[in-house]
C-alpha cells in the first residue's frame, strides 16, 4: 500500500454514493446541507485556505461555539493535509494564548462572539471571522470567492500523518496537545461504529462542545465516515435536547454525552414526557456514571445507557458496552474494542490479579503517538508502547471492565484505599442531590479522610446528618465522608468532567474532627 492510498476522502465518497442524503444540519441557523452540498463547501473551504497560504502541516485553529462550519473546516484541513486545532472557548485569554504559542496556527477562525478574545491571543492578520448565524463573515466570503475550477491536488497522506490537535483540559498542569492521526481516527471510527450500531441511515445529535473529543470523535466524525446525518446544536440545553430526541421528523438515533449532561436531562421537567424509543444507542462517557442515573434511564424511560470509556489520546474509544449487555452489566464500561490491547497494572508495574484494581494501560493503532512539541510528557505517558491512562479499574471473569476512579484521585484513609467514585455513587442515591464529588483531605489521625462537596437540586433541603447516615448504611466506615460542604456549582472541564484539583484548591483544607 502506497501512502496516497491510505487516507481517503470520505465526504467526496459519500457525495458520489448518496449526494442527496442529508449530511449536516446547523440547528442554530436551520441551515441544511446534503452530502453533495457539504462536498462543495468543503472544496471551497479548502481552496479558501490554500489562497490564504495554508499548506500541508500548517495548523488551522477554531475558536467558537458549535456550528456546521467547524466540521466543514475539519474536512477542508484533511483535503489540504493541514492540522485542525479546535480551541476551548471557555478558557481565559492567557490560557488560550498558551495554546496558540504551542500550536502556532497559521490562521485562527473565530466566531464573532469571541473576536475580541482572538485579538488578544494572535496577530490580527491571522484572524478570520466565522459564525454560522452571519453571512457577512470572512469564512462565507472566502467560500463564495473560491475558484472550484482551480486544480487542487490531493496530498499523499498516510495513517501516521497528523489530522487534529486536541488540547487536554490541563487539570494537572499546562494543556497538552494530543496528536490525533488519520490512523488513530480511522480505528476509532471502526471500533465505535461496531459497538454503537452506526449505519448510513443513523442520525446523531451533537450537543457537547466540538473542541472536545466526545463530540468531535464519538459521533461527528464516525457519522460522516459512514454517510449518516449530523445535527449540530450551538450549545447544551437539556430541555431542547429532550425536545429534539422526541421529534419524529428529526429521527435522532444516536447521542453521546458526559455524565453531567445526562443528569441535567433527567432532572429537566420534560424528562418524563421525552420519547427515547427511536434511540438505537445512547452512550455515556467522561467519568464513572452513578448507578442511580443508569437505573433511572432504564427503569423510567426504557433506555439502556451504554458506557464507553476512553481518552483524548486514544481516539477516544478504548472500551464500550453493547446495548445487549447494558442492563446485565450495568455499571461496566464494557470490553476492550477490537484493535485495542489493555492491561491493569499495579504500582509495582506488574499486572494485577484478576478482580483486583489496577491502572489501565492501553496500546493499539487508535492510541496517539504523543503530545505536540512535548517529548517529555510523551515519555512520561508511555512505558514502551503502553499508554498509562491514569484511571483505575477492575476486570471481571467475563472480561468486562469496571471503572473505579482516577488513579490520582484515590486517597488512603487509615491505610485503606478509597476511590471517590464509589462514595459518589452512594451519594447520588439521595434524590435531593443534583451533583456530588468527593475528595481526600488531610487528617491528623487517619492521614486522609473524605470530604463530600454537594450541589442540591433547586428547592431541595438535606442536612449533613442524613447524608452521613445514608453513607454509613451503604459503605465501610473508612469510606464515609468525615465532612460535608454544600456549594452552588462544581468546577468542570470543557468535556464536563469534575475538575478535582480545582475542588481540592477550593475545599481541601485539613479535617480536624474525628472520623466516626
Buried (B, 14 or more C-beta within 10 A) or exposed (E): EEEEEBBBBBBBBBBEEBBEBBBBBBBBBEBBBBBBBBBBBBBBBBBBBBEBEBEEEBBBBBBBBBBBBBBBBBBBBBBBBBBBBBBBBEBEBEBBBBBBEBBBBBBBBBBBEBBEBBBEBBEEEBBBBBBBBEEEBBBBBBBEEBEEEEEBEBBBBBBEBBBBBBBBBBBEEEBBBBBBBBBBBBBBBBBBBBBBEBBEEBBBBBBBBBBBBBBBBBBBBBBBBBBBBBBBBBEBBBBBBBBBBBEEEBEBBBBBBBBBBBBBBBBBEBBEEBEBEBBBBBBBBBBBBBBBBBBBBBEEBEBBBBBBBBBBBBBBBBBBBBBEBBBEBBBBBBBBBEBBEBBBBEEEEEEBEEEEBBBBBBBBBBBBBBBBBBEEBBEEBBBEEBBBBBBBBBBEEEEBBBBBBBBBBBBBBBEEBBBBBBBBBBBBBBEEBBBBBBBBBBBEEBBBBBBBBBBBBEEEEBEBEEBBEBBBEBBEEBBBBBBBBEBEEBBBBBBBBBBBBBBBEBBBEEBEEEBE
